[in-house]
Amino acid sequence: MNMKRITVTDMTLVSNSASLSFREKIETARQLDNLQVDVIDLPEIVNPTADALLIRTVSAFVKNSAVSVGTGMTAAGVSAAASAAAGAKKARLRINIPVSAVQMEYFCHKKAPKLLEEASALFAEAVATGIETEFCAGDATRADRKFLTDIISAAANAGVGVITLCDDEGAMLPDEFASFISGLRDSIPSLSGLKLGVLCRSENGMAVSSALMAVKAGADEIKCCACGDDMPRVDLLAGVISHSGERIGISAGLNFTTLRRTVKQIEWITSPSDGSQRAVGFSGSADAAVTVLDVNDTAETVTAAVRALGYDLSDDDYAKIYEEFRRIAGDRTVGSKELEAVVASVALQVPPTYKLISYVINNGNIISASAQIKLEKDGRELTGISLGDGPVDASFRALEQMIGHHFELDDFQIQSVTEGREAMGSALVRLRHDGKLYSGNGISTDIIGSSIRAYINAVNKIVYEEI
């Protein structure tokens, strides 16, 4: 039997967009890419800054899946979606238009002839971008058959490559929906050679069955969701394909090996709870949702990871972050907390008047703590040596000696941002100068080094404001 390879499109990020944070959306997209769904549907751009950043970030790291962006129903929406998805390895523009009389009136406030005219122009606009374009016919099962035929033909004639028919009511039984699909295939010649997709709702609990019957009737693509009950679930669909695909002649490119674990991870990310309690990052592990980067990762990968944390920085800041990442990575991995600390340490910073060259710390229970630190200022090397009540106190005294000023230490915090023998240390220093607070953050593989870097970071801000 010839096997039909179906396209699996996931709509999790469209269905759950309003309830997820930026990081949660990014991690969900990464998990879907690991799952190797063919297409990841993203919402249309509403907030030009945040939504476009999300699309660009997802486009930067997704390797297996195509990125599909909603265009809305305007030429400006098409242009914005095309621009945001331009960096994706595989991109798609998605035009959603309701085609039933009730939805046309409710959502568009337009009659069929006017909507057909505007839709035709929109199809042409999207196809002209050179990006694969999909037309989703909303509520297609309740549409007037002639109008449905006309608008599908208009999309096909404009060069739209994917036509998706939606059963939003979810009332059709599987055999009825299959008959609906085969009837359109037979009656609309322009559908020949195009990819035909289906979106089935689960009002009757048979969305997976309806979708599979539609495939047997001529559909090529199924829209599903990693979690939720209103659409075919990707794990249920995969289960049928895994157990019965060979017998019914259907296959898919999903990563069946890690499917169960990945879907559980996505369910955890999208579950209704306090998002602030989730440590969401990039790992494919279901046990620990953290960013996992190593010294082999490129500057582009690190930049994408930083953007996924919610930062929109300058190219210079991204370069500094990558340089610092390379310095601390060595033969170890770098997690999301470490990456956050790197960003705080080197990005959004003033020009460094003082740069750390080296430090030597001596400490013990029978000797006084001492610190010898070398800094660079204006191309000159400065050296400070001091004793103190402890290694941090000695370090700060040596820094003051070179800088030539005593600053009031308002706050000093240290913490380990990772666990284990090679834990990364993060320090926060707040210095008060002329009644104003200046904070500095530092990161290093030892807590003394991070404290020195934090102090220098705060001092550089003070110096910069006084120049």
C-alpha positions as CSV (number, residue, x, y, z in Angstrom):
1,M,0.0,0.0,0.0
2,N,1.3,3.5,-0.9
3,M,1.7,5.5,2.3
4,K,0.3,9.1,2.3
5,R,2.5,11.5,4.2
6,I,0.2,14.0,6.0
7,T,1.3,17.4,7.2
8,V,0.7,18.0,10.9
9,T,0.1,21.6,12.0
10,D,0.0,22.6,15.6
11,M,-2.2,25.4,16.9
12,T,-1.2,25.4,20.6
13,L,0.3,28.9,20.5
14,V,-2.8,30.3,18.8
15,S,-5.2,28.6,21.2
16,N,-3.3,29.5,24.3
17,S,-1.7,32.8,23.3
18,A,-3.5,35.0,25.8
19,S,-2.6,32.9,28.8
20,L,1.1,32.4,28.2
21,S,4.1,34.6,29.0
22,F,6.7,35.4,26.4
23,R,9.1,32.8,27.7
24,E,6.3,30.2,27.9
25,K,5.5,30.8,24.2
26,I,9.1,30.4,23.2
27,E,9.5,27.2,25.2
28,T,6.3,25.8,23.7
29,A,7.6,26.6,20.2
30,R,10.9,24.8,21.0
31,Q,9.1,21.8,22.3
32,L,6.9,21.7,19.2
33,D,10.0,21.9,17.0
34,N,11.5,19.0,18.9
35,L,8.3,17.1,18.3
36,Q,8.9,17.8,14.6
37,V,5.4,19.0,13.8
38,D,5.4,20.2,10.2
39,V,4.0,23.6,10.9
40,I,3.8,25.8,14.1
41,D,0.9,28.3,13.9
42,L,1.6,31.6,15.5
43,P,-1.0,34.3,16.2
44,E,-1.3,37.4,14.0
45,I,0.6,40.5,15.1
46,V,-1.4,42.7,17.5
47,N,1.4,44.3,19.5
48,P,4.0,45.4,16.9
49,T,6.8,45.1,19.3
50,A,6.2,42.1,21.5
51,D,4.4,39.9,18.8
52,A,6.9,40.6,16.1
53,L,9.8,39.9,18.5
54,L,8.1,36.6,19.4
55,I,7.9,35.6,15.7
56,R,11.5,36.7,15.0
57,T,12.8,34.7,18.0
58,V,10.9,31.6,17.1
59,S,12.0,31.9,13.5
60,A,15.6,32.1,14.6
61,F,15.8,28.8,16.3
62,V,13.1,26.6,14.8
63,K,14.9,24.0,12.6
64,N,12.3,21.3,11.8
65,S,9.0,23.1,11.5
66,A,7.7,25.8,9.3
67,V,6.6,29.0,11.1
68,S,3.1,30.1,10.1
69,V,2.0,33.7,11.0
70,G,-1.5,35.0,11.0
71,T,-1.9,38.0,8.7
72,G,-5.3,39.4,9.8
73,M,-7.4,40.8,7.0
74,T,-5.4,43.8,5.9
75,A,-2.6,44.4,3.6
76,A,-0.6,46.0,6.5
77,G,-1.1,42.8,8.4
78,V,0.3,40.7,5.5
79,S,3.3,43.0,5.3
80,A,4.0,42.9,9.0
81,A,3.7,39.1,9.1
82,A,6.0,38.6,6.1
83,S,8.6,40.9,7.6
84,A,8.5,39.1,11.0
85,A,8.8,35.7,9.5
86,A,11.5,36.6,7.0
87,G,14.2,34.9,9.1
88,A,12.5,31.5,9.4
89,K,14.0,28.5,7.6
90,K,10.5,27.7,6.4
91,A,7.7,30.3,6.6
92,R,4.0,30.5,5.9
93,L,1.5,33.3,5.9
94,R,-2.0,32.3,7.2
95,I,-5.1,34.2,6.1
96,N,-8.2,33.4,8.2
97,I,-11.5,34.5,6.7
98,P,-14.9,33.4,7.9
99,V,-17.0,32.1,5.0
100,S,-20.4,31.3,6.6
101,A,-23.1,34.0,6.5
102,V,-23.4,34.2,10.2
103,Q,-19.6,34.6,10.8
104,M,-19.2,37.0,7.9
105,E,-21.8,39.3,9.4
106,Y,-20.6,38.9,13.0
107,F,-16.8,39.2,12.5
108,C,-16.5,41.2,9.3
109,H,-19.8,43.1,9.0
110,K,-19.7,42.4,5.3
111,K,-21.8,40.7,2.7
112,A,-20.4,37.9,0.5
113,P,-19.7,39.9,-2.7
114,K,-17.7,42.6,-0.8
115,L,-15.8,40.0,1.2
116,L,-14.9,38.0,-1.9
117,E,-13.5,41.2,-3.5
118,E,-11.4,42.1,-0.5
119,A,-10.2,38.5,0.0
120,S,-9.0,38.2,-3.6
121,A,-6.9,41.3,-3.1
122,L,-5.5,39.9,0.1
123,F,-4.6,36.6,-1.4
124,A,-2.7,38.4,-4.2
125,E,-0.9,40.6,-1.6
126,A,0.3,37.6,0.4
127,V,1.3,35.5,-2.6
128,A,3.4,38.4,-3.9
129,T,5.6,38.2,-0.8
130,G,7.0,34.9,-2.2
131,I,6.1,33.1,1.1
132,E,3.9,30.1,1.1
133,T,0.3,31.2,1.8
134,E,-2.5,29.4,3.4
135,F,-6.2,30.3,3.3
136,C,-8.2,29.1,6.3
137,A,-11.9,29.1,5.4
138,G,-13.6,29.6,8.8
139,D,-16.8,27.8,9.5
140,A,-16.7,26.3,6.0
141,T,-19.1,23.5,6.8
142,R,-21.9,26.0,7.2
143,A,-21.1,28.2,4.3
144,D,-23.2,28.7,1.2
145,R,-21.7,26.2,-1.3
146,K,-21.5,28.6,-4.2
147,F,-19.7,31.3,-2.2
148,L,-17.4,28.7,-0.7
149,T,-16.5,27.5,-4.2
150,D,-16.0,31.1,-5.4
151,I,-13.6,32.1,-2.6
152,I,-11.6,28.8,-2.8
153,S,-11.3,29.3,-6.5
154,A,-10.2,33.0,-5.9
155,A,-7.5,31.8,-3.5
156,A,-6.3,29.1,-5.9
157,N,-6.2,31.4,-8.9
158,A,-4.2,34.0,-6.8
159,G,-1.5,31.3,-6.2
160,V,-2.4,30.3,-2.6
161,G,-0.8,26.9,-2.0
162,V,-2.8,25.6,1.0
163,I,-6.6,25.7,1.5
164,T,-7.8,24.7,5.0
165,L,-11.5,24.0,5.6
166,C,-12.7,24.5,9.1
167,D,-15.6,22.7,10.9
168,D,-15.9,25.3,13.7
169,E,-19.3,24.0,14.7
170,G,-17.9,20.5,15.2
171,A,-21.3,18.9,14.6
172,M,-20.5,16.8,11.5
173,L,-19.9,13.1,12.0
174,P,-16.7,11.7,10.5
175,D,-18.4,10.2,7.5
176,E,-20.3,13.4,6.9
177,F,-17.1,15.5,7.0
178,A,-15.3,13.1,4.7
179,S,-18.2,13.4,2.2
180,F,-17.9,17.2,2.5
181,I,-14.2,17.1,1.7
182,S,-14.5,14.7,-1.2
183,G,-17.4,16.7,-2.6
184,L,-15.3,19.9,-2.7
185,R,-12.3,18.0,-4.2
186,D,-14.5,16.7,-7.0
187,S,-16.4,20.0,-7.7
188,I,-13.6,22.6,-7.6
189,P,-11.0,21.8,-10.4
190,S,-8.6,24.5,-9.1
191,L,-8.0,22.4,-5.9
192,S,-6.1,19.9,-8.0
193,G,-2.4,20.2,-7.1
194,L,-3.0,22.3,-4.0
195,K,-2.6,21.1,-0.4
196,L,-5.9,20.7,1.3
197,G,-6.0,21.0,5.1
198,V,-8.7,20.4,7.7
199,L,-9.5,21.9,11.1
200,C,-12.1,19.8,13.1
201,R,-13.5,20.9,16.4
202,S,-14.3,18.3,19.1
203,E,-17.9,19.2,20.0
204,N,-19.0,15.7,19.3
205,G,-15.8,14.1,20.7
206,M,-14.7,12.7,17.3
207,A,-12.3,15.4,15.9
208,V,-9.5,12.9,15.4
209,S,-11.8,10.5,13.6
210,S,-13.2,13.3,11.4
211,A,-9.7,14.5,10.5
212,L,-8.5,11.0,9.6
213,M,-11.6,10.3,7.5
214,A,-11.0,13.6,5.8
215,V,-7.5,12.5,4.9
216,K,-8.8,9.3,3.4
217,A,-11.2,11.6,1.4
218,G,-8.4,13.7,-0.1
219,A,-7.2,16.0,2.7
220,D,-3.4,16.4,3.1
221,E,-3.0,18.4,6.3
222,I,-4.5,18.2,9.8
223,K,-4.5,21.0,12.3
224,C,-4.2,19.8,15.9
225,C,-3.1,20.9,19.3
226,A,-0.7,19.5,21.8
227,C,-3.1,20.1,24.7
228,G,-6.8,21.0,25.1
229,D,-10.0,19.3,24.2
230,D,-11.5,21.4,21.5
231,M,-9.3,20.1,18.6
232,P,-7.6,16.9,17.6
233,R,-4.8,16.2,20.1
234,V,-1.4,15.6,18.5
235,D,-0.7,12.6,20.8
236,L,-4.0,11.0,20.0
237,L,-3.5,11.5,16.3
238,A,0.1,10.2,16.6
239,G,-1.2,7.1,18.5
240,V,-3.5,6.2,15.6
241,I,-0.8,6.7,13.0
242,S,1.7,4.7,15.1
243,H,-0.6,1.8,15.6
244,S,-2.7,1.8,12.4
245,G,-0.9,4.0,10.0
246,E,0.5,1.2,7.9
247,R,-2.8,-0.5,7.6
248,I,-4.7,2.6,6.6
249,G,-1.9,4.0,4.4
250,I,-1.1,7.2,6.5
251,S,2.3,8.4,7.9
252,A,3.6,11.5,9.6
253,G,7.0,13.0,10.3
254,L,6.4,13.3,14.1
255,N,9.1,12.4,16.5
256,F,7.3,9.4,18.0
257,T,10.2,8.5,20.3
258,T,9.9,11.5,22.5
259,L,6.2,12.4,21.8
260,R,4.7,11.4,25.1
261,R,7.4,13.3,27.1
262,T,7.2,16.3,24.9
263,V,3.5,16.6,25.1
264,K,3.6,16.4,28.9
265,Q,6.1,19.2,28.9
266,I,3.9,21.4,26.8
267,E,0.9,20.6,29.0
268,W,2.9,21.6,32.0
269,I,3.9,24.9,30.4
270,T,0.4,25.8,29.2
271,S,-1.4,24.6,32.3
272,P,-3.4,27.3,34.1
273,S,-1.2,28.4,37.0
274,D,1.0,31.2,38.1
275,G,3.4,31.6,35.2
276,S,5.9,33.3,37.5
277,Q,6.5,30.0,39.2
278,R,7.7,28.3,36.1
279,A,11.3,28.2,35.2
280,V,10.9,28.0,31.5
281,G,13.8,27.8,29.1
282,F,15.0,25.8,26.1
283,S,15.7,22.2,27.1
284,G,14.1,19.3,25.4
285,S,14.0,17.5,28.8
286,A,10.6,17.0,30.4
287,D,12.3,17.0,33.8
288,A,14.0,20.3,33.8
289,A,12.8,23.3,31.7
290,V,16.1,25.1,31.5
291,T,18.2,26.7,28.8
292,V,21.0,24.3,27.9
293,L,23.8,25.9,25.9
294,D,27.5,24.9,25.5
295,V,30.6,26.3,24.0
296,N,29.8,24.8,20.6
297,D,26.7,27.0,20.3
298,T,27.0,29.9,17.8
299,A,26.5,33.6,18.4
300,E,23.1,33.3,16.6
301,T,21.9,30.5,18.9
302,V,23.0,32.5,22.0
303,T,21.3,35.6,20.7
304,A,18.1,33.7,20.0
305,A,18.2,32.3,23.6
306,V,18.7,35.8,25.0
307,R,15.8,37.1,22.9
308,A,13.7,34.3,24.2
309,L,14.3,35.5,27.7
310,G,12.5,38.7,26.8
311,Y,15.4,41.0,25.9
312,D,15.5,43.2,22.8
313,L,19.1,44.5,22.8
314,S,21.6,46.1,20.5
315,D,23.9,44.2,18.3
316,D,26.8,45.4,20.5
317,D,25.1,44.0,23.6
318,Y,24.6,40.6,21.9
319,A,28.2,40.6,21.0
320,K,29.3,41.3,24.6
321,I,26.9,38.6,25.8
322,Y,28.4,36.0,23.4
323,E,31.9,37.0,24.4
324,E,31.1,36.5,28.1
325,F,29.2,33.3,27.4
326,R,32.3,31.9,25.6
327,R,34.4,32.9,28.6
328,I,32.3,31.0,31.2
329,A,31.2,28.1,29.1
330,G,34.5,26.2,28.7
331,D,33.6,22.5,29.0
332,R,30.4,23.0,30.9
333,T,26.8,23.8,29.9
334,V,25.1,27.2,30.6
335,G,21.6,27.3,31.9
336,S,18.8,29.9,31.8
337,K,19.7,31.4,35.2
338,E,23.4,31.7,34.1
339,L,22.4,33.3,30.9
340,E,20.2,35.8,32.7
341,A,23.1,36.6,34.9
342,V,25.4,37.1,31.9
343,V,22.9,39.5,30.4
344,A,22.7,41.5,33.7
345,S,26.5,41.5,33.9
346,V,27.4,42.7,30.4
347,A,24.4,44.1,28.6
348,L,22.6,47.4,29.0
349,Q,25.9,48.7,30.5
350,V,27.7,52.0,30.3
351,P,31.2,52.2,28.7
352,P,33.6,50.5,31.1
353,T,36.0,53.0,32.6
354,Y,37.6,50.3,34.7
355,K,38.1,46.8,33.3
356,L,39.2,43.8,35.4
357,I,42.4,42.1,34.4
358,S,43.1,39.7,37.2
359,Y,42.8,39.0,40.9
360,V,44.5,36.9,43.5
361,I,42.8,36.2,46.8
362,N,44.5,34.7,49.9
363,N,42.3,33.6,52.8
364,G,42.4,31.1,55.7
365,N,41.6,30.6,59.3
366,I,45.1,31.6,60.6
367,I,45.8,34.4,58.2
368,S,44.2,37.7,57.4
369,A,42.4,37.8,54.0
370,S,44.3,39.7,51.3
371,A,43.4,40.7,47.8
372,Q,45.7,41.8,44.9
373,I,43.6,43.1,41.9
374,K,44.7,44.5,38.6
375,L,42.5,46.9,36.6
376,E,42.8,48.7,33.3
377,K,41.8,52.4,32.9
378,D,42.5,54.4,29.8
379,G,45.1,51.8,28.6
380,R,47.0,52.0,31.9
381,E,47.3,49.1,34.3
382,L,46.4,49.7,38.0
383,T,47.2,47.4,40.9
384,G,45.6,47.4,44.3
385,I,46.7,45.3,47.3
386,S,44.8,45.3,50.6
387,L,43.9,43.3,53.7
388,G,40.4,42.9,55.0
389,D,38.1,41.2,57.5
390,G,37.3,38.6,54.7
391,P,38.1,38.0,51.1
392,V,35.2,40.2,49.9
393,D,36.1,43.1,52.2
394,A,39.8,42.8,51.2
395,S,38.7,42.9,47.5
396,F,36.5,46.0,47.9
397,R,39.3,47.8,49.8
398,A,41.8,47.0,47.0
399,L,39.3,48.4,44.5
400,E,38.8,51.6,46.5
401,Q,42.5,52.0,46.7
402,M,42.9,52.0,42.9
403,I,39.8,54.1,42.3
404,G,40.8,56.6,44.9
405,H,37.3,57.0,46.5
406,H,35.3,55.3,49.3
407,F,31.7,54.5,48.3
408,E,29.0,53.6,50.8
409,L,28.0,50.0,50.4
410,D,24.2,50.1,50.6
411,D,23.6,46.4,49.8
412,F,25.5,43.3,48.9
413,Q,24.0,40.0,47.9
414,I,25.5,36.8,46.7
415,Q,23.9,33.7,45.4
416,S,24.6,30.6,43.5
417,V,22.8,30.6,40.2
418,T,23.5,26.9,39.5
419,E,24.2,23.8,41.5
420,G,27.1,21.4,41.8
421,R,30.8,21.7,42.4
422,E,31.3,24.1,39.4
423,A,28.4,26.3,40.4
424,M,28.2,29.8,38.9
425,G,28.1,32.6,41.5
426,S,26.1,35.8,41.0
427,A,26.6,39.0,43.1
428,L,24.7,42.2,43.4
429,V,26.4,45.4,44.7
430,R,24.6,48.6,45.5
431,L,26.8,51.7,46.1
432,R,25.5,55.0,47.3
433,H,27.1,58.2,45.9
434,D,25.8,61.7,46.4
435,G,22.6,60.3,47.7
436,K,21.9,58.1,44.7
437,L,22.0,54.3,44.4
438,Y,24.0,52.6,41.7
439,S,23.7,48.8,41.3
440,G,26.1,46.4,39.7
441,N,25.8,42.7,38.9
442,G,28.7,40.2,38.4
443,I,29.0,36.6,37.5
444,S,31.9,34.2,37.8
445,T,32.7,30.6,38.6
446,D,33.6,31.8,42.1
447,I,31.7,34.1,44.4
448,I,34.7,36.4,45.0
449,G,35.2,37.0,41.3
450,S,31.5,37.8,40.9
451,S,31.6,40.2,43.8
452,I,34.6,42.1,42.3
453,R,32.9,42.3,38.9
454,A,29.6,43.6,40.5
455,Y,31.5,46.3,42.4
456,I,33.3,47.4,39.2
457,N,30.1,47.4,37.3
458,A,28.5,49.8,39.8
459,V,31.5,52.0,39.9
460,N,31.6,52.4,36.1
461,K,28.0,53.6,36.2
462,I,29.0,56.3,38.8
463,V,32.0,57.4,36.8
464,Y,30.0,57.5,33.6
465,E,27.4,59.9,35.1
466,E,30.1,62.2,36.3
467,I,31.9,62.5,33.0
